[in-house]
Amino acid sequence: KMNIKKVTGGLIELPVDEEALAANMGAAHQNRNYFWLRREFQAPEAHAFARLIVLKARFGSRVWVNGVSVGEHESCFTSAEYDLSEVIRWGETNELVIRIGAHQGVLPEGNTCPEDCEHEKWYPGIWDDVELYCYNNPAIRSVQIASKIDPREILVETELENRCGETTAVTVRHQVKSRDLSEVLAEREDTYTLEAGEARAVQCVIPLQEAKLWSCEEPNLYVLDTSTGGDSELNRFGVRDARFRTETRRFHLNGNICYLRGGLITFERFLEDPLSSHEPWDEKWVRCLLGDTRRLMNWNATKYCLENVPRMWLDIADEEGLMGAPEFPIWAFNPDRPESFFGYIKEYNRETLLKDVKDWVRDCRNHPSVIYWSGANETCADWVGDTIIPAGRALDLQNRGWLNSYNPPLEPDDPQEDHPYQFHSYGMDIPQEWKFDMKRLENDPGLHRQSNLGAPGIPTGHAQLISEYGWLWLTRDGDPGYYVKNTYCQLPYPTDTPEERLETNCYLLAGMTEFWRAHRNYAQVVYNAWLAGDLREKAWVTDNFKDPLKLEFQPAFLKYEREV
């Protein structure tokens, strides 16, 4: 349970809560440290090897099969792989036990557990699929696919492993198939010699001149079937070119300028909403969220804020044509100014950071809907660009752009981020005439760089992205959120009743949306939030769903925001 925030009208009161600092960002109000899952599974007939994949588990996982420990994984948001080859009983019933940390305190210091202060509680558990892979030698460790549109082709990198005790000739066969696997569009075969125990990454190019491009309007997908005779994998991909260009300061999809517009998705915060149940794992609900609601609102993009999402979400985004950016779960503000983050400072283990970012990129890189990466949220720290981003970029053959949070861009075509919360001034102890008023936009050029929490505003010629704006968050019942309890009473608009506040909120949000989009100074305009959680009296950031289970927006939100 989080207990480190003391906010009045949006203004942080210091000194900070020393008890909360000692509790390392949160306190566990329970006696247990772990949860345990036990189940049985029937293994198929004998193969040479088997591995278990726990796609995501919080807080970490440790696995036993038939009473034997097969390993431990401390990350909360990347996939864990366990080798069962020596313990699995082929053709028989096997016992699987998975231990899950009950709270963050069971993880080693310096871990990369997602840091999100705008939570009240954390939820442990296995929150993505668990899969069993059975295979023979030669083994396929991973397949990465990078597409080009001129010429139209894919670059395929296959990580092979010779798990036998002698030199082996490995023939790798690739077949590009239609999405339903009914048609073979192209194929290629290459042979390599691997020494005993050798692992090697090999690359090849497969022309696809007749392939249809992936886009938001036509999200065409294909499947690459890769086999070695002993092992095989199916990997889905789209043929598309997605990149930012500093020369235009825009995002380009398949060679054309494409303005990114939409809202932030905060998956973990929605889990905390009292109305949330099994919806985040219900394919029909997720497809409606990422497909139907985005088309209803004329959106095409999101950022998955401070969190990975279940693999199914990215699969559906691929199918529905929703572009998005995963964000590495670091939120540290400015470590040189502890008061900027409620006095809290966390020292991250650099080796853990490197391992987690590599696993994270590997998990997400084949999804065509992923168009760039975010290295951290609202963080001014050199190590984001020195440690996190170079390690992740090296594993992405598509060379997607990277946000360096509130630090300067690293590469010539990397974008830069902004969070222009104009109404934040109502939480400050300043004269009323200094506070933001919409009338100021009449003479505003539509380009804003905030102070970045102690780092200077950085002029840039790079593409600029708005990933958060809005601020005037209300509960679903129209009551002011935690940050703005003393804000609505100061606004020169109708705010006396819940209905008036909801109308004013959506009217002003639409005005800001239209303003940021109309001036064309930003390649992306994404507001906060498309999906969040309503914690009633402790609602930090909320979305605009009247009924999130039915994915029904507030009438005023549809009335104003849809048009802009």
DATAUR-V568109 format. One record per residue. N is the residue number from 1. BURIAL is 1 if it has 9 or more other C-alpha atoms within 8 Angstrom, else 0. Layout:
N;BURIAL
N;BURIAL
This chain:
1;1
2;1
3;0
4;1
5;1
6;0
7;1
8;1
9;1
10;1
11;0
12;1
13;0
14;0
15;0
16;1
17;0
18;0
19;0
20;1
21;1
22;0
23;0
24;0
25;1
26;1
27;1
28;0
29;0
30;0
31;0
32;0
33;0
34;1
35;1
36;0
37;0
38;0
39;0
40;0
41;0
42;0
43;1
44;0
45;0
46;0
47;1
48;1
49;1
50;1
51;1
52;1
53;1
54;1
55;1
56;1
57;1
58;1
59;1
60;1
61;1
62;1
63;1
64;1
65;1
66;1
67;0
68;0
69;0
70;1
71;0
72;0
73;0
74;1
75;1
76;1
77;1
78;1
79;1
80;1
81;0
82;1
83;1
84;1
85;1
86;0
87;0
88;1
89;0
90;1
91;1
92;0
93;1
94;1
95;1
96;1
97;1
98;1
99;1
100;1
101;1
102;1
103;1
104;1
105;0
106;1
107;1
108;0
109;0
110;1
111;1
112;1
113;1
114;1
115;1
116;0
117;0
118;0
119;1
120;1
121;0
122;0
123;0
124;1
125;1
126;1
127;0
128;1
129;1
130;0
131;0
132;0
133;0
134;1
135;1
136;1
137;1
138;1
139;1
140;1
141;0
142;0
143;1
144;1
145;1
146;1
147;1
148;1
149;1
150;0
151;0
152;1
153;1
154;1
155;1
156;1
157;1
158;1
159;1
160;1
161;1
162;1
163;1
164;1
165;0
166;0
167;1
168;1
169;0
170;1
171;1
172;1
173;1
174;1
175;1
176;1
177;1
178;1
179;1
180;0
181;0
182;0
183;0
184;1
185;1
186;1
187;1
188;0
189;0
190;0
191;0
192;0
193;0
194;1
195;1
196;1
197;1
198;1
199;1
200;0
201;0
202;0
203;0
204;0
205;0
206;1
207;1
208;1
209;0
210;0
211;0
212;0
213;1
214;1
215;1
216;1
217;0
218;0
219;1
220;1
221;1
222;1
223;1
224;1
225;1
226;1
227;1
228;1
229;1
230;1
231;1
232;1
233;1
234;0
235;1
236;1
237;1
238;1
239;1
240;1
241;1
242;1
243;1
244;1
245;1
246;1
247;0
248;0
249;1
250;1
251;1
252;1
253;1
254;1
255;0
256;0
257;0
258;1
259;0
260;1
261;1
262;1
263;1
264;1
265;1
266;1
267;1
268;0
269;1
270;1
271;1
272;1
273;1
274;0
275;0
276;1
277;0
278;0
279;1
280;1
281;0
282;0
283;0
284;0
285;1
286;1
287;1
288;1
289;1
290;1
291;1
292;1
293;1
294;1
295;1
296;0
297;1
298;0
299;1
300;1
301;1
302;1
303;1
304;1
305;1
306;1
307;1
308;1
309;0
310;1
311;0
312;0
313;1
314;1
315;1
316;1
317;1
318;1
319;1
320;1
321;1
322;1
323;1
324;1
325;1
326;1
327;1
328;1
329;1
330;1
331;1
332;1
333;1
334;1
335;1
336;0
337;1
338;1
339;1
340;1
341;1
342;1
343;1
344;1
345;0
346;0
347;0
348;1
349;1
350;0
351;0
352;1
353;1
354;1
355;0
356;1
357;1
358;1
359;1
360;1
361;1
362;0
363;1
364;0
365;1
366;1
367;1
368;1
369;1
370;1
371;1
372;1
373;1
374;1
375;1
376;1
377;1
378;1
379;1
380;1
381;1
382;0
383;0
384;1
385;1
386;0
387;1
388;1
389;1
390;1
391;1
392;1
393;1
394;0
395;1
396;1
397;0
398;0
399;0
400;1
401;1
402;1
403;1
404;1
405;1
406;1
407;1
408;0
409;1
410;0
411;0
412;0
413;1
414;1
415;1
416;1
417;1
418;1
419;1
420;1
421;1
422;1
423;1
424;1
425;1
426;1
427;1
428;1
429;0
430;0
431;0
432;0
433;0
434;0
435;1
436;1
437;0
438;0
439;0
440;0
441;1
442;0
443;0
444;0
445;0
446;1
447;0
448;0
449;1
450;0
451;0
452;1
453;1
454;0
455;1
456;0
457;0
458;0
459;0
460;0
461;0
462;1
463;1
464;1
465;1
466;1
467;1
468;1
469;1
470;1
471;1
472;1
473;1
474;1
475;1
476;1
477;0
478;1
479;1
480;1
481;1
482;1
483;1
484;1
485;1
486;1
487;1
488;1
489;0
490;0
491;0
492;0
493;0
494;0
495;1
496;0
497;0
498;1
499;0
500;1
501;1
502;1
503;1
504;1
505;1
506;1
507;1
508;0
509;1
510;1
511;0
512;1
513;1
514;1
515;1
516;1
517;1
518;0
519;1
520;0
521;1
522;1
523;1
524;1
525;1
526;1
527;1
528;1
529;1
530;1
531;1
532;1
533;1
534;1
535;1
536;0
537;0
538;0
539;1
540;1
541;1
542;1
543;1
544;1
545;1
546;1
547;0
548;1
549;1
550;0
551;1
552;1
553;1
554;1
555;0
556;1
557;1
558;1
559;0
560;1
561;1
562;1
563;0
564;0
